[in-house]
Amino acid sequence: MIAIIPAATLHGVDGRSVSVEVHVGPGLPGFAVVGLPDAACRESRDRVRAALLSSEFKWPNRKVTVNLAPSGVRKGGAGLDLAIAIGLLVADSQLGAGLVRDHAFIGELGLDGSVRAVPGLLAQVDALTTTAVVVPREGFAEASLVGRHTVRGVTSLSELVAALRGEVPWPVPPLTPDAAATEHGPDLADVRGQRVGRWAVEVAAAGNHHLLLIGPPGAGKTMLAARLPGLLPALGTREAMETTRIHSAAGLALPASGLIERPPFRAPHHSASMVSVVGGGSASMRPGEVSLATNGVLMLDEMGEFPATVLDALRQPLEEGVVRISRARSTVVFPARFLLVGAMNPCPCGEGGPPGSCRCSDTARARYARRLSGPLLDRFDLRVPITRPDVFELLGAEMGERSEAVAGRVAAAREMAGARGVVGNAQLTLAQLERVAPVTKGALRVFEYRLRQGGLSARGLHRVRRVARTLADLAGCDGPLDEAHVCAALELRADPSGLQSAA
């Protein structure tokens, strides 16, 4: 007898519908899985057998063949275990075929018959067209986010079969907790002094502009960067679903509600490999840090210590918002729309700046400065030198403005950008820029001077205009950009050749 059970597998961050075809017939007893399975799929034979016997079902003493259709597409992971087990029970006449009609099954089986969660459950459920889908109980909230299916959460194979037969009611869905109070993380008021640094963080959050902070150790670069996510508004429905899909595919823990509602914050160590940052792999394609930071912030602390190849690999996702990973077997496109915040020292010893304070040779300083290539540096809208705060600022009792107040201005600026059809002004196209960011004659003269001096590239010119548009939005001005807006934007974009000495 043949049974066909709908299921799904994961490819990158997207789900693929799979038909699990199980045939039980005469022949030498055996179990074969065909249809380009990976090692985890092939090993399902032993997991399914142990789970069936532990759940007091019979193991057929006949030839069992499992085909994963379409057969020309590679399948990976252990999420097909549950569908294979149900298909085997139907093909062996231990379970009626009509009882599983229009049901799909996703889950890994334990040797004791328990049903376990699998990565990428949201994407896999989204790929199914059946009316009902059976998933592990701990994945119920995540699977319910799709909203098109009747979701059944089960804990064991025996519980599932009993519910299908009508012997017991379907398990009561777990309670979905109410949304927790919004957690904005550390407060910007903790940062003492750093007027320009605080201003740069606010502008970066308001316009989604990439930010580079350069200064000596202890200046507060990491503190400023870590407080940037708290200035960002909560994710919209589409962004929240996209972010949740990516984190689920990577196997990361999700909130109890199943939905990630706050912008993510990722801060990989400078020893991270190319694959861990950009994504990819050999056996399976996994999203990297740039994808996990989608709709949020990617912070590269000690940016000068990252390998140059890893840093230069960021250039394409910064420009296009996606990462295309091509291998011999397949090609995967990962989302990678993130706000990049880099923090680095001015030189290897970290001091830089005033004569006598730096212990590095001119050669060492020049070599360190070359860690960031010109094309990558040009993609930072904001390049700000940071100095150590004054003693009176550190010891003074007066605290800076709180994140809540700054976040209010950021939200207002982003609302103005949303009316232009973008999340932040950093995403404005050239055509949009000409329409929404006209410049006055005084501002035009400033641009002309900087271009003739060689201090701006063509890309830099457009980036400065976008920053100036954000500065005008923060000030509540929706008109043309004047000389003050442009000069302020240029102040936040320090000349690369002078960053080390300025810091």
C-alpha positions in Angstrom: 0.0 0.0 0.0 1.1 3.6 -0.7 0.6 6.6 1.6 1.3 10.2 0.6 1.8 12.6 3.5 2.3 16.4 3.0 5.3 17.9 4.8 8.0 20.6 4.3 11.7 21.1 4.5 13.9 24.2 4.9 16.0 25.8 2.2 17.9 28.8 3.5 15.1 30.8 5.2 12.3 29.6 3.0 10.2 26.5 3.2 9.7 23.9 0.5 6.7 21.7 0.2 7.6 18.0 0.2 5.4 14.9 -0.4 6.5 12.0 1.7 5.5 8.9 -0.2 5.7 5.6 1.7 5.3 2.2 0.2 5.1 -1.0 2.2 5.1 -4.1 0.1 6.5 -7.6 -0.4 10.2 -8.2 -0.5 13.2 -8.6 1.8 12.6 -6.6 5.0 14.3 -3.3 4.8 13.9 0.5 4.9 15.2 2.9 2.2 14.8 6.6 1.8 15.2 8.1 -1.7 14.7 11.5 -3.2 18.1 13.2 -2.4 17.9 13.0 1.4 20.8 14.3 3.5 22.4 12.4 6.4 19.8 13.5 8.9 16.9 12.3 6.6 18.6 9.0 6.0 19.0 8.4 9.7 15.2 8.8 10.1 15.0 5.1 9.6 16.4 4.3 13.1 14.5 7.2 14.8 11.2 6.3 13.2 11.6 2.6 14.0 12.5 3.2 17.7 9.6 5.8 18.0 7.0 3.4 16.6 8.1 0.5 18.8 8.3 2.7 21.9 4.7 3.9 21.1 3.5 0.3 20.9 3.0 0.3 17.2 4.1 -2.6 14.9 7.1 -2.3 12.7 6.2 -3.9 9.3 8.4 -7.0 8.5 8.3 -6.1 4.8 10.1 -3.9 2.4 9.6 -0.1 3.2 10.5 2.5 0.6 10.2 6.2 1.4 10.4 8.7 -1.5 10.7 12.5 -0.8 9.1 14.2 -3.8 10.1 16.2 -5.8 13.0 13.8 -6.1 15.3 16.2 -7.9 15.5 18.6 -4.9 17.8 18.0 -2.0 16.1 17.7 1.4 17.7 18.2 4.8 17.0 18.1 8.5 15.0 15.8 10.8 11.7 17.6 10.4 10.3 14.8 8.0 10.4 12.2 10.8 6.8 12.7 11.9 5.5 12.6 8.3 7.5 9.4 7.6 6.1 7.7 10.7 2.5 8.7 9.9 3.0 7.6 6.3 4.3 4.2 7.4 1.3 3.7 9.7 -1.1 4.5 6.9 0.7 2.3 4.4 0.8 -0.6 6.8 -3.0 -0.2 7.5 -2.4 0.6 11.2 -4.0 4.0 10.6 -6.9 4.9 8.2 -5.9 7.0 5.2 -9.1 9.2 5.6 -8.0 10.2 9.1 -5.0 12.1 7.8 -6.6 13.7 4.8 -5.7 17.4 4.4 -3.2 17.2 7.3 0.5 18.0 7.1 3.1 16.9 9.6 6.3 18.5 10.7 8.5 17.4 13.6 11.5 15.4 14.7 10.9 12.1 16.6 12.8 11.0 19.7 13.5 7.4 20.3 10.8 7.4 23.0 8.2 8.6 20.5 8.3 12.2 21.6 7.8 15.0 19.0 10.5 17.6 19.0 10.8 21.1 17.5 12.8 21.8 14.4 14.5 24.9 13.0 12.6 27.0 10.5 9.1 25.9 11.5 7.5 29.2 10.5 8.9 29.0 7.0 7.9 25.4 6.6 4.3 25.9 7.7 4.1 28.9 5.4 5.0 26.6 2.4 2.1 24.2 3.1 -1.3 24.4 1.4 -3.2 21.9 3.6 -6.0 22.9 5.9 -4.4 21.6 9.1 -0.8 21.1 10.2 0.5 19.0 13.1 3.7 20.4 14.8 5.5 19.9 18.1 3.7 21.5 21.0 6.6 23.9 21.7 6.3 25.2 18.2 2.6 25.9 18.3 2.9 29.7 18.8 5.4 30.0 16.0 3.4 27.9 13.5 0.2 29.9 14.4 1.8 33.1 13.1 1.2 32.1 9.5 -2.6 32.3 10.2 -3.8 30.1 7.3 -3.9 26.7 9.0 -5.5 24.9 11.8 -2.5 24.2 14.0 -2.3 21.1 16.2 0.4 20.9 18.8 1.4 17.4 20.0 4.0 16.0 22.4 4.2 12.4 21.3 3.5 10.1 18.4 1.0 8.0 20.5 -0.9 11.2 21.5 -1.1 12.2 17.8 -2.4 8.8 16.6 -5.0 8.7 19.4 -6.3 12.2 18.4 -6.4 11.2 14.7 -8.5 8.1 15.6 -10.8 10.2 17.7 -10.0 8.2 20.9 -9.0 11.4 22.7 -9.6 15.1 21.9 -6.9 17.1 20.3 -4.5 18.5 22.9 -5.5 21.9 24.2 -3.3 24.6 22.6 -0.8 26.1 25.0 -1.7 29.6 26.2 0.0 32.3 24.2 1.4 34.8 26.7 0.5 38.5 26.4 3.1 40.7 24.9 5.6 41.6 27.6 6.3 45.2 28.5 8.6 46.8 25.8 12.2 46.3 26.8 14.4 49.0 25.3 17.6 47.9 26.9 20.3 50.2 28.4 19.4 53.9 28.6 21.2 56.6 26.7 21.2 58.7 29.8 24.0 56.4 31.2 26.4 58.0 28.7 28.1 61.0 30.3 29.2 63.8 28.0 29.8 62.7 24.3 27.5 65.4 22.8 28.5 64.6 19.3 28.4 60.9 19.8 24.9 61.0 21.3 23.8 63.2 18.4 25.3 60.8 15.8 23.5 57.8 17.4 20.2 59.7 17.3 20.7 60.6 13.6 21.7 57.0 12.8 18.5 55.7 14.4 16.3 58.3 12.8 17.5 57.8 9.2 18.9 54.2 9.4 22.3 55.6 8.5 25.4 53.4 9.0 27.6 54.8 11.8 31.4 54.4 12.4 32.8 55.6 15.8 36.5 55.9 16.2 38.2 56.8 19.4 40.5 55.5 22.2 39.5 52.8 24.7 37.2 54.0 27.4 35.7 56.8 25.3 32.2 55.3 25.3 32.0 53.9 21.7 30.5 50.6 22.8 28.1 52.2 25.3 26.8 54.5 22.5 26.4 51.6 20.0 24.7 49.3 22.5 22.0 52.0 23.2 21.1 52.6 19.6 18.6 49.7 19.4 16.6 51.2 22.3 16.0 54.3 20.1 14.4 52.3 17.3 10.6 51.8 17.0 9.0 48.4 17.3 8.9 46.3 14.2 5.9 46.4 11.9 4.0 43.2 11.1 6.0 42.5 7.9 9.3 43.2 9.5 8.5 41.2 12.6 7.5 38.1 10.5 10.6 38.4 8.4 12.9 38.7 11.4 11.2 35.8 13.1 11.5 33.6 10.0 15.3 34.3 9.8 15.9 33.6 13.5 13.8 30.5 13.4 15.7 29.2 10.4 18.9 29.7 12.3 17.6 27.7 15.2 17.7 30.6 17.6 15.3 30.9 20.6 12.2 32.9 19.9 10.0 34.8 22.4 7.2 32.9 24.2 4.7 34.6 21.9 6.7 33.3 18.9 7.0 36.7 17.3 10.1 39.0 17.5 8.7 42.5 17.9 11.8 44.5 18.8 14.7 45.2 16.3 17.4 42.6 16.8 20.9 43.5 18.0 23.8 41.3 16.9 27.4 41.8 18.0 29.7 39.1 16.7 33.3 38.7 18.0 36.0 40.0 15.8 37.3 36.4 15.4 34.1 35.4 13.6 34.6 33.5 10.3 33.4 34.7 6.9 30.6 32.0 6.8 29.3 32.9 10.3 29.1 36.6 9.4 27.8 36.4 5.8 26.1 33.1 5.9 26.2 29.9 3.9 27.8 26.5 4.6 28.4 23.3 2.8 25.8 20.7 3.8 23.1 23.2 4.7 22.8 27.0 4.1 22.5 28.9 7.3 21.9 32.6 7.7 24.8 34.6 9.0 25.0 37.5 11.4 24.2 40.1 8.7 20.9 38.3 8.1 20.2 37.8 11.8 20.5 41.5 12.2 17.9 42.2 9.5 15.5 45.0 10.5 17.9 45.7 13.4 21.4 46.6 14.3 24.7 44.8 13.5 27.5 46.1 15.7 31.1 45.3 14.9 33.1 46.2 18.0 36.9 46.4 17.5 36.1 46.6 13.8 39.8 47.1 13.0 40.5 43.6 14.3 38.1 41.8 11.9 39.8 40.2 8.9 39.8 42.4 5.9 38.0 39.8 3.7 35.1 39.6 6.2 34.7 43.4 6.2 34.8 43.7 2.5 32.2 41.0 2.2 29.8 43.5 3.8 29.9 45.9 0.9 27.4 44.1 -1.3 24.8 43.5 1.4 25.1 47.1 2.6 24.3 48.2 -0.9 21.7 45.7 -2.0 20.1 44.5 1.3 20.5 40.8 0.4 23.2 38.2 0.5 23.4 35.7 -2.4 25.2 32.5 -1.5 26.0 30.3 -4.5 27.3 26.8 -4.1 27.6 23.9 -6.6 24.4 22.3 -5.4 22.2 25.4 -4.8 21.9 29.2 -4.6 20.2 30.9 -1.6 19.2 34.5 -1.1 19.2 35.7 2.5 17.7 39.1 3.6 20.4 41.5 5.0 18.9 44.9 5.6 20.5 46.1 8.8 21.9 49.2 10.4 25.7 48.8 10.7 27.5 50.4 13.6 31.3 50.0 13.7 33.5 50.9 16.6 37.3 50.9 16.5 40.4 52.4 18.0 42.4 55.0 16.1 45.6 52.9 16.0 46.9 49.5 17.3 47.8 50.9 20.8 44.4 52.6 21.0 45.6 56.0 22.0 46.2 58.0 18.8 45.5 61.7 18.9 47.9 64.0 20.7 51.6 63.7 20.0 53.4 61.6 22.6 50.3 59.6 23.6 50.5 57.1 20.8 53.1 54.4 20.9 52.6 53.2 17.3 55.0 53.9 14.4 53.7 55.7 11.4 53.9 52.5 9.4 51.8 50.6 12.0 49.2 53.4 12.0 49.0 53.4 8.3 48.6 49.7 8.1 45.9 49.8 10.8 44.0 52.5 8.9 44.0 50.3 5.8 42.0 47.6 7.6 38.9 49.5 6.3 39.0 49.7 2.6 37.9 52.9 0.9 34.8 51.4 -0.7 33.6 50.1 2.7 34.4 53.4 4.5 32.5 55.3 1.9 29.3 53.3 2.8 29.3 54.8 6.3 27.0 57.8 6.2 28.2 58.9 9.6 31.9 58.8 10.5 32.5 60.3 14.0 35.7 60.7 16.0 35.1 60.2 19.7 37.3 61.5 22.5 37.4 60.5 26.2 34.8 62.6 28.2 36.0 65.4 30.4 36.6 64.6 34.1 33.8 67.0 35.1 31.4 65.3 32.7 32.2 61.9 34.3 31.9 63.0 37.9 29.1 65.5 37.4 25.6 64.7 38.7 23.8 65.8 35.6 22.6 63.0 33.4 22.0 63.2 29.7 18.7 62.9 27.9 16.9 59.6 28.3 16.4 57.1 25.5 12.6 57.5 25.7 12.8 61.2 24.8 15.2 60.6 21.9 13.1 57.7 20.7 10.2 60.0 20.4 12.1 62.3 18.0 13.3 59.2 16.1 9.8 57.9 15.7 8.6 61.3 14.3 11.5 61.4 11.8 10.8 57.8 10.7 7.1 58.7 10.3 8.1 61.4 7.9 10.4 59.0 6.0 7.5 56.5 5.9 5.4 59.0 4.1 8.1 59.0 1.4 7.8 55.2 1.0 11.0 54.2 2.9 11.8 53.0 6.4 14.6 55.6 6.8 16.1 58.3 4.6 19.1 56.2 4.0 17.0 54.1 1.6 15.9 57.1 -0.5 16.7 56.5 -4.2 18.3 59.2 -6.4 15.0 60.0 -8.0 13.3 60.3 -4.5 16.3 62.3 -3.3 15.8 64.9 -6.0 12.2 65.2 -5.2 12.2 65.3 -1.4 15.6 66.8 -0.6 16.1 69.9 -2.8 18.9 72.2 -1.7 19.2 75.9 -1.5 21.8 77.9 -3.3 23.9 78.2 -0.2 23.9 74.5 0.4 24.7 74.0 -3.3 27.8 76.2 -2.9 28.9 74.0 0.1 28.6 70.9 -2.0 30.5 72.4 -4.9 33.4 73.4 -2.7 33.7 70.0 -1.1 33.5 68.2 -4.5 36.2 70.5 -6.0 38.4 69.9 -3.0 38.1 66.1 -3.5 36.5 65.6 0.0 33.4 64.0 -1.4 32.8 61.2 -3.9 29.6 60.9 -6.0 28.3 58.3 -3.6 29.3 60.5 -0.7 27.4 63.4 -2.1 24.2 61.5 -2.1 24.8 60.1 1.3 25.4 63.6 2.8 22.1 64.7 1.3 20.3 61.8 2.9 21.8 62.7 6.3 20.9 66.3 5.8 17.4 65.3 5.1 17.3 63.3 8.3 18.7 66.3 10.3 16.0 68.5 8.8 13.3 65.9 9.7 14.6 65.8 13.3 14.3 69.6 13.4 10.7 69.4 12.1 11.6 71.0 8.8 10.1 69.5 5.7 11.4 72.1 3.2 14.5 72.4 1.1 17.9 71.6 2.7 19.7 74.8 3.7 23.4 75.5 4.4 23.1 74.6 8.1 21.7 71.2 7.4 24.4 70.4 4.9 27.2 71.6 7.1 25.9 69.6 10.0 25.8 66.5 7.8 29.4 67.1 6.7 30.4 67.5 10.4 29.1 64.0 11.0 31.1 62.6 8.1 34.8 63.1 9.0 37.4 62.9 6.4 38.9 59.3 6.3 42.5 60.6 6.2 42.0 62.6 9.4 40.0 60.2 11.5 43.1 58.8 13.4 44.5 62.2 14.3 41.0 63.6 15.0 40.3 60.9 17.5 
